[in-house]
Amino acid sequence: MLSSCNLPLTAIICAVLLISGCLVAGEYAAQGPIHNRDVDVGFSHFRPKYYNVFEKRSSPTGTYVPGNVTCPNVASYVRNATSLAANEVQYIENRQALTSPYLISYLDRLNLTDFNATDFLGNTNVTIGIAFSGGGYRAMLSGAGFLAAFDDRTPNATDAGHIGGLLQSATYMAGLSGGNWLVTSVVMNNLPTVGELQSSENVWQLSNSVINPGGWQLVSTAEYYSNIIEDVTSKEDAGFNVSMTDFWGRGLSYQLFNYTNGGPNVTFSDIRNLSSFQDYSMPFPIVVADGRPYNTKIVSLNSTVYEFTPYEMGSWDPSLYAFAALDYIGTNMTNGRPVGNRTCVMGLDNAGFVMGTSATLFNQFLLQLNSTGIEGVLYDAAQSVLEDMSSHEDDIALYEPNPFYGVNPDISYMYNETALTLVDGGEDNQNIPLTPLIQPVRNVDVIFAIDNSADTDYYWPSGISMTATYDRQFSTQGNGTLFPAVPDINSFVGLNLTARPTWFGCNAANITGENGGTTVPLIVYMANHPWSYFSNTSTFQLSYEPDEVAGLITNAYNVATQGNGTVDTEWAKCIGCAIIQRETERRNATPTAECQACLTKYCWDGTVLSTNATNATAQPSLVLASVSKSHATMVTVSRMILGVLVLGVAVAVMG
């Protein structure tokens, strides 16, 4: 992999950044002002705060470098995926002791007709999952708007027409790629509100690119890169191979974690030490990545889907079917047991590294380079840098040693590999992290699937993430998971199912499965759409001005609430009906007339188009009156390419 740095890398990077900074500044200034708001949801009322710090951390060295510890006396650090981890089971039980009474009060506040929440849910747990899709900062910021709408701490979020409290009622929260940046930033900062993150002076300062930082917590860009390079090379000098994701993850940490220097000694397993986790006030977080074997670039539906939780990492897929204790994944193991003496390694699960793992954009950018419209010298330079990364396997996240070495040799594709190689969790087209939430052992009743993908020519979702997860259940990797029927992509777009909330799996009797399909979650699908702002920015845009940030967040809040209930005054009640639908079916009960009206309005009725959708290549109009402008694609792509070239210099010098 990468070798030690022997040249004045900081000076080279600064020279490149000086040039790229001037280019980017000139491009951005030419765009003119952007007006973003149509509905004010009160984010300006928030004030930043300093979040709780950890009393202890899992990094034994107190730095980015993993370190040796004495192994605990356990039989194995790896288990087969036959059930949930005991720690997760315990967390969910305690979490639902909070969510169940809260959900009753939430449903009471909706004032559903002919429905008594206490009588219906007094002895029942309804398991709610929220899944945030990938899509770079667009997905992070749009996802933040949904999260703000779900959070009862957001000003006015519990007023009529709003849906605040859904977050407090949720059991699980999953993120992938840019959606993972949102989930991990919220979780690692101890569950602040979106408004607190948005107004903080220490995090989410997105006008400064993660690659061309300018400001932030460090005195200068040179010092920023110097610190990151020192962290990564120190890890390598300690005997651990590194990859581009080490640099990428450290850069993201500076921007998204409110810890000194981005918390180089903060691990993902440290979530367990946060007060919001210890008192069970946060939904159980899950991060998703894909496996990519050596010497490959394409990631298919048959790829292994990995998940990270505060306790474990691994996969339910039959190509691995195992989970490893997260805090010990840096230990040299065979079949789950340490090799040689009783020395283990902790600290490899650095929080930024895990966050970067789910969003290794470089491999995806190489695959999509031909569709960017970039030509000439800039194209050649970007292609050269990206292909060099790929040829050296630097465009992946490298977990070495492989914690699953020797595990399940009869089925695992990784049992004889010395390193585990992971990439962006959306590269198999499952850009919404649904796979962890449809596992039967998690008993999820309803999933709010937030799709901020950029599938169409104008960077809007097309529903392909849903069709990919539906198709996967019929492959060997499906492993008994079930997913409701969904239409093809052409019908998804042509029937405007991405332009309004759409529910799938409303009638469990139509799903073949245990207990008449009632163990399969209902999916509430909500996609990015221009309500008050053209939020279709490029996945590869790495910097956002405050007006852009506010525009994307407010737009998503409008999507989530149907314009604060102005488009559909019954929308909040319909959310309540979706939540209780599976339990209603399990009791063989009939939905109330009010809920039946919601099911009729929002459930996909099985219709598909026999002709090509006429709106597949069209730019949708704003739902609400606004003076917002969309962004210039070439500007955002150029920003990413300039950033790639900077990182390419780093790799080339270290190589």
C-alpha positions as CSV (number, residue, x, y, z in Angstrom):
1,M,0.0,0.0,0.0
2,L,1.3,3.4,0.8
3,S,4.9,4.0,1.9
4,S,6.3,6.7,4.2
5,C,6.5,10.3,3.2
6,N,10.0,11.3,2.2
7,L,9.3,14.7,0.4
8,P,8.0,18.0,1.6
9,L,4.4,17.0,0.8
10,T,2.8,19.9,2.7
11,A,4.6,22.4,0.5
12,I,3.5,20.7,-2.7
13,I,-0.1,20.4,-1.6
14,C,-0.1,24.1,-0.6
15,A,1.1,25.1,-4.0
16,V,-1.6,23.0,-5.7
17,L,-4.2,24.4,-3.3
18,L,-3.1,27.9,-4.0
19,I,-3.8,27.4,-7.7
20,S,-7.0,25.4,-7.2
21,G,-8.3,27.9,-4.6
22,C,-8.0,30.7,-7.1
23,L,-9.8,28.7,-9.8
24,V,-12.6,27.7,-7.5
25,A,-13.1,31.2,-6.1
26,G,-13.4,32.6,-9.5
27,E,-15.9,29.9,-10.6
28,Y,-18.1,30.3,-7.5
29,A,-18.2,34.1,-7.6
30,A,-19.6,33.9,-11.2
31,Q,-22.7,32.1,-10.0
32,G,-24.2,35.1,-8.2
33,P,-26.4,35.1,-5.1
34,I,-28.7,32.2,-4.3
35,H,-32.0,32.8,-2.5
36,N,-33.1,29.7,-0.7
37,R,-36.0,29.9,1.6
38,D,-39.7,29.7,1.1
39,V,-40.7,28.3,4.5
40,D,-38.7,29.4,7.6
41,V,-38.4,26.4,10.0
42,G,-36.5,28.4,12.6
43,F,-32.9,27.2,12.3
44,S,-31.6,30.6,13.1
45,H,-32.9,30.2,16.7
46,F,-30.4,27.6,17.5
47,R,-27.1,28.3,19.2
48,P,-24.0,26.0,19.2
49,K,-22.9,24.2,22.3
50,Y,-20.0,22.1,23.3
51,Y,-20.9,18.5,23.3
52,N,-20.0,15.9,25.9
53,V,-16.5,14.5,25.7
54,F,-15.6,10.9,26.3
55,E,-14.5,9.9,29.8
56,K,-12.6,7.1,28.2
57,R,-11.7,6.0,24.6
58,S,-10.9,2.7,22.9
59,S,-7.7,4.0,21.4
60,P,-4.9,2.6,23.7
61,T,-2.3,5.0,22.3
62,G,-4.4,8.1,22.6
63,T,-3.7,8.8,18.9
64,Y,-4.8,7.7,15.5
65,V,-2.4,4.8,15.7
66,P,-4.0,1.5,16.9
67,G,-2.2,-0.1,19.9
68,N,-1.6,-3.4,21.7
69,V,-3.6,-4.5,24.7
70,T,-3.9,-7.7,26.6
71,C,-6.6,-9.8,25.1
72,P,-9.7,-10.4,27.3
73,N,-10.4,-14.0,28.2
74,V,-13.1,-14.8,25.6
75,A,-13.6,-17.9,23.4
76,S,-13.8,-15.9,20.2
77,Y,-14.0,-12.4,18.8
78,V,-16.0,-13.5,15.8
79,R,-19.5,-15.1,15.8
80,N,-21.8,-16.5,13.2
81,A,-24.7,-14.3,12.1
82,T,-27.4,-16.6,13.5
83,S,-28.8,-13.9,15.8
84,L,-28.4,-10.3,17.0
85,A,-25.5,-9.6,19.3
86,A,-26.4,-9.8,22.9
87,N,-25.4,-6.2,23.4
88,E,-27.6,-5.0,20.7
89,V,-30.5,-7.0,22.1
90,Q,-30.0,-5.4,25.5
91,Y,-29.8,-1.9,23.9
92,I,-33.0,-2.4,21.9
93,E,-34.9,-3.6,25.0
94,N,-33.8,-0.5,26.9
95,R,-34.4,1.8,23.9
96,Q,-37.9,0.5,23.4
97,A,-38.6,1.1,27.1
98,L,-38.3,4.8,26.1
99,T,-39.8,4.7,22.6
100,S,-42.9,2.8,23.4
101,P,-44.4,5.3,25.8
102,Y,-43.2,8.2,23.7
103,L,-44.8,6.7,20.6
104,I,-48.1,6.6,22.5
105,S,-47.8,10.3,23.2
106,Y,-46.8,11.0,19.7
107,L,-49.8,9.2,18.2
108,D,-52.1,10.9,20.8
109,R,-50.7,14.3,19.6
110,L,-51.8,13.3,16.0
111,N,-55.3,13.0,17.2
112,L,-56.2,10.0,15.0
113,T,-59.9,9.4,14.7
114,D,-61.3,6.2,16.3
115,F,-57.9,5.2,17.6
116,N,-56.7,5.0,21.2
117,A,-52.9,4.7,21.3
118,T,-52.7,3.5,24.9
119,D,-55.2,0.7,24.3
120,F,-53.5,-0.3,21.0
121,L,-49.9,-0.1,22.0
122,G,-50.0,-0.6,25.8
123,N,-48.2,-3.9,25.7
124,T,-46.7,-3.7,22.2
125,N,-43.4,-2.5,20.8
126,V,-43.5,-1.0,17.3
127,T,-40.0,-1.0,15.8
128,I,-39.3,2.0,13.5
129,G,-36.2,2.3,11.4
130,I,-34.9,5.4,9.5
131,A,-32.6,4.9,6.6
132,F,-30.6,7.8,5.1
133,S,-29.3,7.3,1.5
134,G,-25.9,8.2,0.1
135,G,-25.1,11.1,-2.2
136,G,-22.2,13.1,-0.7
137,Y,-23.0,16.4,1.1
138,R,-26.3,16.7,-0.8
139,A,-27.4,13.5,1.0
140,M,-26.0,14.7,4.3
141,L,-27.7,18.1,4.2
142,S,-31.0,16.9,2.7
143,G,-31.0,14.0,5.2
144,A,-30.4,16.7,7.9
145,G,-33.6,18.4,6.8
146,F,-35.6,15.2,7.2
147,L,-33.9,14.5,10.6
148,A,-34.9,18.0,11.7
149,A,-38.5,17.4,10.7
150,F,-38.4,14.1,12.7
151,D,-36.9,15.7,15.8
152,D,-39.3,17.1,18.4
153,R,-36.5,19.4,19.6
154,T,-36.7,21.4,16.4
155,P,-38.7,24.6,16.9
156,N,-42.3,24.2,15.8
157,A,-41.7,20.5,14.9
158,T,-44.6,19.4,17.1
159,D,-47.1,22.0,15.8
160,A,-50.0,20.9,13.6
161,G,-48.8,19.7,10.2
162,H,-45.4,18.8,11.5
163,I,-44.0,15.3,12.4
164,G,-41.5,16.0,15.2
165,G,-41.2,13.1,17.5
166,L,-40.6,10.4,14.9
167,L,-36.8,10.4,15.8
168,Q,-37.6,10.0,19.5
169,S,-39.9,7.0,18.5
170,A,-37.4,5.3,16.3
171,T,-35.4,2.2,17.3
172,Y,-32.8,2.1,14.5
173,M,-31.1,4.8,12.3
174,A,-28.9,3.7,9.4
175,G,-26.7,5.7,7.1
176,L,-24.7,5.1,4.0
177,S,-22.1,7.3,2.3
178,G,-23.3,10.9,2.6
179,G,-26.2,9.7,4.8
180,N,-23.6,8.0,7.0
181,W,-21.8,11.4,7.4
182,L,-25.1,12.7,8.8
183,V,-25.7,9.7,11.1
184,T,-22.1,9.5,12.3
185,S,-21.8,13.2,12.8
186,V,-25.0,13.3,14.9
187,V,-24.1,10.2,16.9
188,M,-20.4,11.0,17.5
189,N,-21.4,14.5,18.7
190,N,-23.7,13.0,21.2
191,L,-27.1,13.6,19.5
192,P,-27.2,17.4,19.0
193,T,-30.0,18.9,17.0
194,V,-29.5,19.7,13.3
195,G,-29.8,23.4,14.1
196,E,-27.0,23.2,16.7
197,L,-24.8,21.5,14.1
198,Q,-25.7,24.0,11.4
199,S,-25.0,27.0,13.6
200,S,-21.9,25.7,15.3
201,E,-18.6,27.4,14.7
202,N,-16.7,24.1,15.2
203,V,-18.5,21.7,12.8
204,W,-20.3,21.7,9.5
205,Q,-18.3,24.6,8.2
206,L,-18.9,23.5,4.7
207,S,-17.9,26.6,2.7
208,N,-14.4,25.2,3.2
209,S,-13.9,22.0,1.3
210,V,-12.6,19.0,3.1
211,I,-9.7,19.0,0.6
212,N,-9.2,22.7,0.4
213,P,-10.0,23.7,4.0
214,G,-8.8,27.3,4.2
215,G,-10.2,27.9,7.7
216,W,-11.7,25.5,10.3
217,Q,-10.0,24.6,13.6
218,L,-6.4,24.8,12.4
219,V,-4.3,27.9,11.8
220,S,-3.6,27.1,8.2
221,T,-4.1,24.6,5.4
222,A,-0.5,23.6,5.7
223,E,-0.9,22.7,9.3
224,Y,-4.1,20.8,8.5
225,Y,-2.4,18.6,6.0
226,S,0.7,18.2,8.2
227,N,-1.4,16.9,11.0
228,I,-3.4,14.5,8.8
229,I,-0.2,13.2,7.1
230,E,1.5,12.7,10.5
231,D,-1.5,10.7,11.8
232,V,-1.6,8.4,8.7
233,T,2.1,7.9,8.4
234,S,2.4,7.2,12.1
235,K,-0.2,4.5,11.7
236,E,1.8,3.1,8.8
237,D,5.1,3.3,10.7
238,A,3.5,1.2,13.4
239,G,3.1,-1.6,10.9
240,F,-0.5,-1.0,9.6
241,N,-1.1,-0.6,5.9
242,V,-3.0,2.5,5.0
243,S,-5.1,3.6,2.0
244,M,-6.7,6.8,0.7
245,T,-9.6,6.3,3.1
246,D,-7.3,7.1,6.0
247,F,-6.7,10.6,4.6
248,W,-10.3,11.0,3.6
249,G,-11.7,9.9,6.9
250,R,-9.3,12.2,8.9
251,G,-10.4,15.2,6.7
252,L,-14.1,14.4,7.2
253,S,-13.5,14.2,11.0
254,Y,-12.2,17.7,11.1
255,Q,-15.3,18.9,9.4
256,L,-17.9,16.8,11.2
257,F,-16.7,15.9,14.7
258,N,-16.5,18.5,17.4
259,Y,-13.2,17.3,18.9
260,T,-9.7,18.7,18.9
261,N,-8.1,18.0,15.5
262,G,-11.2,16.0,14.6
263,G,-10.7,13.4,17.3
264,P,-7.8,11.3,15.9
265,N,-8.2,9.0,19.0
266,V,-12.0,8.7,18.8
267,T,-13.2,5.3,17.7
268,F,-16.6,4.2,16.4
269,S,-16.9,1.8,19.4
270,D,-16.5,4.8,21.6
271,I,-20.1,5.6,20.9
272,R,-20.8,3.2,23.7
273,N,-19.3,5.8,26.1
274,L,-21.5,8.7,25.1
275,S,-24.2,9.8,27.5
276,S,-26.9,9.7,24.7
277,F,-26.1,6.1,24.1
278,Q,-25.7,5.1,27.7
279,D,-29.2,6.5,28.5
280,Y,-30.6,4.9,25.3
281,S,-31.9,8.3,24.0
282,M,-30.4,7.7,20.5
283,P,-31.7,5.2,17.9
284,F,-29.3,2.3,17.5
285,P,-26.9,3.5,14.7
286,I,-25.8,1.4,11.8
287,V,-23.3,2.3,9.0
288,V,-23.2,0.4,5.7
289,A,-20.3,-0.4,3.3
290,D,-19.8,-2.8,0.4
291,G,-17.1,-5.4,0.0
292,R,-14.9,-5.2,-3.1
293,P,-12.3,-7.9,-3.7
294,Y,-8.8,-7.1,-5.0
295,N,-8.4,-6.2,-8.6
296,T,-12.0,-5.3,-9.3
297,K,-13.7,-2.0,-9.8
298,I,-17.4,-2.9,-10.3
299,V,-19.5,-3.7,-7.3
300,S,-22.6,-5.7,-8.1
301,L,-25.8,-6.8,-6.2
302,N,-23.9,-10.0,-5.3
303,S,-21.3,-8.0,-3.4
304,T,-21.2,-8.5,0.3
305,V,-23.0,-5.8,2.3
306,Y,-21.2,-5.0,5.6
307,E,-22.6,-3.1,8.5
308,F,-20.9,-1.4,11.4
309,T,-22.6,-0.9,14.8
310,P,-21.1,0.4,18.1
311,Y,-20.5,-3.3,19.0
312,E,-19.6,-5.2,15.8
313,M,-18.8,-5.2,12.1
314,G,-19.7,-7.9,9.6
315,S,-22.4,-9.2,7.3
316,W,-25.6,-11.2,7.3
317,D,-24.8,-12.3,3.7
318,P,-24.0,-16.0,3.1
319,S,-20.7,-14.9,1.5
320,L,-19.5,-14.1,5.0
321,Y,-22.3,-14.7,7.6
322,A,-20.2,-13.5,10.5
323,F,-19.6,-10.5,12.8
324,A,-16.4,-9.5,14.6
325,A,-16.1,-7.5,17.9
326,L,-15.6,-4.0,16.5
327,D,-13.0,-2.7,19.1
328,Y,-10.7,-5.7,18.4
329,I,-10.8,-5.9,14.5
330,G,-7.2,-4.8,14.3
331,T,-6.1,-8.0,16.1
332,N,-4.3,-10.7,14.0
333,M,-6.8,-13.6,14.2
334,T,-7.5,-16.9,12.7
335,N,-11.1,-18.2,12.9
336,G,-11.9,-15.5,15.5
337,R,-9.0,-16.3,17.9
338,P,-5.8,-14.2,18.3
339,V,-2.7,-15.7,16.7
340,G,0.3,-16.5,19.0
341,N,0.4,-14.7,22.3
342,R,-2.5,-13.0,24.1
343,T,-1.8,-9.6,22.5
344,C,-4.8,-7.9,20.9
345,V,-5.0,-4.6,19.0
346,M,-7.6,-1.8,19.6
347,G,-8.1,1.5,17.9
348,L,-8.4,0.4,14.2
349,D,-12.1,1.3,14.2
350,N,-11.3,5.0,14.2
351,A,-14.6,6.9,13.9
352,G,-13.5,9.0,10.9
353,F,-12.1,5.9,9.1
354,V,-15.4,4.0,9.5
355,M,-17.2,7.1,8.3
356,G,-14.9,7.4,5.3
357,T,-15.2,3.7,4.6
358,S,-18.9,4.0,3.8
359,A,-18.2,6.9,1.4
360,T,-15.1,6.1,-0.6
361,L,-16.1,8.4,-3.5
362,F,-12.9,8.0,-5.5
363,N,-13.7,4.6,-7.0
364,Q,-17.2,5.8,-8.0
365,F,-15.9,9.0,-9.6
366,L,-13.5,6.9,-11.8
367,L,-16.4,4.8,-12.9
368,Q,-18.6,7.8,-13.7
369,L,-15.8,10.1,-15.1
370,N,-17.1,9.7,-18.7
371,S,-20.5,11.0,-17.8
372,T,-19.3,14.2,-16.1
373,G,-18.8,16.2,-19.3
374,I,-15.2,17.0,-18.4
375,E,-12.9,17.2,-21.4
376,G,-9.3,17.9,-22.3
377,V,-6.4,18.3,-19.9
378,L,-8.6,18.3,-16.8
379,Y,-10.2,14.9,-17.8
380,D,-6.8,13.4,-18.6
381,A,-5.3,14.6,-15.3
382,A,-8.3,13.3,-13.2
383,Q,-8.3,9.9,-15.0
384,S,-4.6,9.5,-14.5
385,V,-4.8,10.2,-10.8
386,L,-7.9,8.1,-10.2
387,E,-6.5,5.1,-12.2
388,D,-3.3,5.3,-10.2
389,M,-5.2,5.2,-7.0
390,S,-7.2,2.2,-8.3
391,S,-4.2,0.3,-9.6
392,H,-2.6,0.5,-6.1
393,E,-5.9,-0.4,-4.4
394,D,-5.8,3.1,-2.8
395,D,-9.4,3.9,-3.6
396,I,-10.7,1.4,-1.1
397,A,-10.8,1.3,2.7
398,L,-8.2,-1.2,3.9
399,Y,-8.9,-3.3,7.0
400,E,-5.7,-5.3,7.7
401,P,-5.4,-7.8,9.2
402,N,-8.7,-9.3,8.0
403,P,-10.7,-10.0,11.1
404,F,-12.5,-12.8,9.3
405,Y,-9.4,-14.8,8.2
406,G,-10.2,-18.5,8.5
407,V,-13.8,-17.9,9.4
408,N,-16.5,-20.0,7.6
409,P,-14.1,-21.4,5.0
410,D,-17.0,-23.4,3.3
411,I,-18.9,-20.2,2.3
412,S,-16.8,-17.1,2.9
413,Y,-15.0,-15.3,0.1
414,M,-12.8,-13.7,2.7
415,Y,-11.6,-16.7,4.7
416,N,-8.2,-16.8,3.0
417,E,-7.6,-13.1,2.4
418,T,-5.2,-11.3,4.6
419,A,-6.9,-7.9,4.3
420,L,-10.6,-6.8,4.1
421,T,-11.3,-4.3,1.3
422,L,-14.4,-2.1,1.5
423,V,-15.9,0.7,-0.6
424,D,-18.8,3.1,-0.7
425,G,-22.0,1.4,0.5
426,G,-24.0,2.6,-2.5
427,E,-21.8,1.1,-5.2
428,D,-24.1,-1.9,-5.6
429,N,-27.0,0.5,-6.4
430,Q,-28.5,-0.1,-3.0
431,N,-28.0,3.5,-2.1
432,I,-30.5,3.4,0.7
433,P,-29.2,1.3,3.6
434,L,-32.2,-1.0,3.8
435,T,-30.4,-4.3,4.1
436,P,-29.6,-4.1,7.8
437,L,-33.2,-3.0,8.6
438,I,-35.0,-5.9,6.7
439,Q,-33.1,-8.6,8.5
440,P,-35.8,-10.7,10.2
441,V,-34.0,-10.8,13.5
442,R,-34.5,-7.0,13.9
443,N,-38.3,-7.2,13.6
444,V,-38.6,-3.8,12.1
445,D,-42.3,-2.8,11.4
446,V,-41.8,0.3,9.3
447,I,-38.8,1.9,7.6
448,F,-38.7,5.6,6.6
449,A,-36.5,5.3,3.5
450,I,-34.9,8.7,2.7
451,D,-33.6,8.8,-0.9
452,N,-31.2,11.6,-1.7
453,S,-29.6,9.8,-4.7
454,A,-28.6,11.4,-8.0
455,D,-29.8,8.9,-10.6
456,T,-31.4,11.1,-13.3
457,D,-29.8,13.4,-15.8
458,Y,-30.7,16.3,-13.4
459,Y,-29.4,14.5,-10.2
460,W,-32.8,13.5,-8.8
461,P,-33.6,10.0,-7.4
462,S,-35.1,7.5,-9.8
463,G,-36.0,4.7,-7.4
464,I,-33.2,2.4,-8.5
465,S,-32.1,2.0,-4.9
466,M,-35.5,0.4,-4.1
467,T,-35.5,-1.8,-7.1
468,A,-32.0,-3.0,-6.3
469,T,-32.9,-4.1,-2.8
470,Y,-36.1,-5.7,-4.2
471,D,-34.0,-7.7,-6.8
472,R,-31.4,-8.7,-4.3
473,Q,-33.8,-10.8,-2.3
474,F,-34.0,-13.3,-5.2
475,S,-30.2,-13.8,-5.3
476,T,-28.2,-16.1,-3.2
477,Q,-27.1,-13.0,-1.1
478,G,-30.8,-12.4,-0.2
479,N,-30.4,-15.2,2.4
480,G,-34.1,-15.3,3.3
481,T,-34.7,-11.5,3.6
482,L,-37.9,-10.3,2.1
483,F,-38.7,-6.9,0.6
484,P,-42.0,-5.5,-0.7
485,A,-42.7,-5.4,-4.4
486,V,-41.8,-2.1,-6.2
487,P,-42.2,-1.0,-9.8
488,D,-39.4,-0.7,-12.3
489,I,-37.4,2.5,-12.6
490,N,-39.3,3.7,-15.6
491,S,-42.6,3.4,-13.7
492,F,-41.0,4.9,-10.5
493,V,-40.3,8.1,-12.4
494,G,-43.2,8.1,-14.8
495,L,-45.8,7.7,-12.1
496,N,-44.1,10.5,-10.1
497,L,-43.4,8.1,-7.1
498,T,-40.2,10.0,-6.5
499,A,-42.1,13.3,-6.4
500,R,-44.3,12.5,-3.5
501,P,-44.2,10.1,-0.5
502,T,-45.0,6.5,-1.6
503,W,-45.6,3.5,0.6
504,F,-44.7,-0.1,-0.4
505,G,-45.8,-3.3,1.2
506,C,-49.0,-1.8,2.6
507,N,-50.9,-5.1,2.4
508,A,-48.9,-7.8,4.1
509,A,-51.2,-10.5,2.7
510,N,-49.6,-9.8,-0.7
511,I,-46.1,-10.7,0.6
512,T,-45.1,-14.3,0.8
513,G,-43.5,-14.8,4.2
514,E,-43.9,-15.8,7.8
515,N,-47.2,-14.8,9.5
516,G,-48.7,-13.7,6.2
517,G,-45.9,-11.2,5.5
518,T,-46.4,-9.2,8.7
519,T,-42.8,-9.7,9.6
520,V,-41.8,-7.7,6.4
521,P,-41.6,-3.9,7.1
522,L,-43.7,-1.4,5.4
523,I,-41.6,1.1,3.5
524,V,-42.4,4.8,3.6
525,Y,-40.3,6.1,0.7
526,M,-39.5,9.8,0.5
527,A,-37.2,11.2,-2.2
528,N,-35.4,14.4,-2.7
529,H,-37.6,16.8,-4.8
530,P,-37.6,20.5,-5.3
531,W,-40.2,21.9,-3.0
532,S,-38.6,25.3,-2.0
533,Y,-35.1,24.9,-3.5
534,F,-33.3,23.1,-6.3
535,S,-31.5,20.6,-4.1
536,N,-30.1,18.5,-7.0
537,T,-26.4,19.3,-6.4
538,S,-23.6,17.0,-7.5
539,T,-22.5,14.1,-5.3
540,F,-19.0,15.4,-5.9
541,Q,-19.5,18.9,-4.7
542,L,-17.3,19.2,-1.7
543,S,-18.1,22.8,-0.4
544,Y,-21.4,24.6,0.3
545,E,-22.0,28.2,1.2
546,P,-24.4,28.9,4.2
547,D,-27.3,29.8,1.9
548,E,-26.8,26.5,0.0
549,V,-26.8,24.6,3.3
550,A,-29.9,26.3,4.5
551,G,-31.6,25.8,1.1
552,L,-31.0,22.0,1.1
553,I,-32.0,21.5,4.8
554,T,-35.2,23.6,4.5
555,N,-36.2,22.0,1.2
556,A,-35.9,18.5,2.8
557,Y,-37.9,19.7,5.8
558,N,-40.6,20.7,3.3
559,V,-40.5,17.3,1.6
560,A,-40.8,15.5,5.0
561,T,-43.7,17.6,6.2
562,Q,-45.5,18.2,2.8
563,G,-44.8,21.9,3.2
564,N,-45.6,21.9,6.9
565,G,-48.9,20.2,6.1
566,T,-50.0,22.9,3.6
567,V,-50.1,20.4,0.6
568,D,-51.8,17.6,2.6
569,T,-53.3,18.6,5.9
570,E,-53.7,14.9,6.8
571,W,-50.0,14.0,6.2
572,A,-48.9,13.9,9.8
573,K,-51.9,11.6,10.6
574,C,-51.0,9.4,7.7
575,I,-47.5,9.0,9.1
576,G,-49.2,7.6,12.3
577,C,-51.2,5.2,10.2
578,A,-48.1,3.9,8.5
579,I,-46.5,3.3,11.8
580,I,-49.3,1.2,13.2
581,Q,-50.2,-0.7,9.9
582,R,-48.2,-3.8,10.5
583,E,-49.5,-4.3,14.1
584,T,-53.0,-3.7,12.8
585,E,-52.5,-6.5,10.3
586,R,-51.0,-8.8,12.9
587,R,-54.2,-8.5,14.9
588,N,-56.3,-9.1,11.8
589,A,-57.9,-5.7,12.5
590,T,-59.4,-3.4,10.0
591,P,-57.7,0.0,9.6
592,T,-59.8,3.0,10.6
593,A,-61.5,4.9,7.9
594,E,-59.0,7.7,8.3
595,C,-56.1,5.3,8.0
596,Q,-57.7,3.5,5.0
597,A,-57.9,6.9,3.2
598,C,-54.1,7.3,3.8
599,L,-53.4,3.8,2.5
600,T,-55.4,4.5,-0.6
601,K,-53.7,7.8,-1.2
602,Y,-50.0,6.9,-0.5
603,C,-49.7,3.1,-1.2
604,W,-48.4,2.0,-4.5
605,D,-51.3,0.2,-6.2
606,G,-49.2,-2.1,-8.4
607,T,-49.5,0.0,-11.5
608,V,-46.6,0.0,-14.0
609,L,-46.0,1.8,-17.2
610,S,-46.0,0.0,-20.5
611,T,-44.4,2.9,-22.3
612,N,-41.3,5.0,-21.6
613,A,-41.8,7.7,-19.0
614,T,-42.1,11.1,-20.6
615,N,-40.6,12.9,-17.6
616,A,-37.5,10.7,-17.2
617,T,-35.2,13.4,-18.6
618,A,-37.1,16.5,-17.4
619,Q,-36.1,18.9,-14.7
620,P,-39.1,19.1,-12.2
621,S,-40.6,22.4,-11.1
622,L,-40.7,23.8,-7.6
623,V,-43.6,22.6,-5.6
624,L,-43.7,25.9,-3.6
625,A,-43.1,29.4,-4.9
626,S,-39.5,30.3,-4.7
627,V,-36.7,32.2,-6.4
628,S,-34.1,29.5,-5.9
629,K,-31.6,28.7,-8.6
630,S,-30.1,25.3,-9.5
631,H,-26.4,24.9,-9.5
632,A,-24.0,24.6,-12.4
633,T,-23.0,21.0,-12.8
634,M,-19.6,21.7,-14.3
635,V,-18.7,24.0,-11.4
636,T,-19.3,21.3,-8.8
637,V,-17.6,18.6,-10.9
638,S,-14.6,20.8,-11.4
639,R,-14.4,21.4,-7.6
640,M,-14.2,17.6,-7.1
641,I,-11.6,17.1,-9.8
642,L,-9.4,19.8,-8.4
643,G,-9.7,18.0,-5.0
644,V,-8.9,14.7,-6.6
645,L,-5.8,16.1,-8.1
646,V,-4.7,17.4,-4.7
647,L,-5.2,14.0,-3.1
648,G,-3.4,12.4,-6.1
649,V,-0.4,14.5,-5.4
650,A,-0.4,13.2,-1.8
651,V,-0.6,9.6,-3.0
652,A,2.0,10.0,-5.7
653,V,4.5,11.6,-3.3
654,M,4.0,8.9,-0.6
655,G,4.0,6.1,-3.2
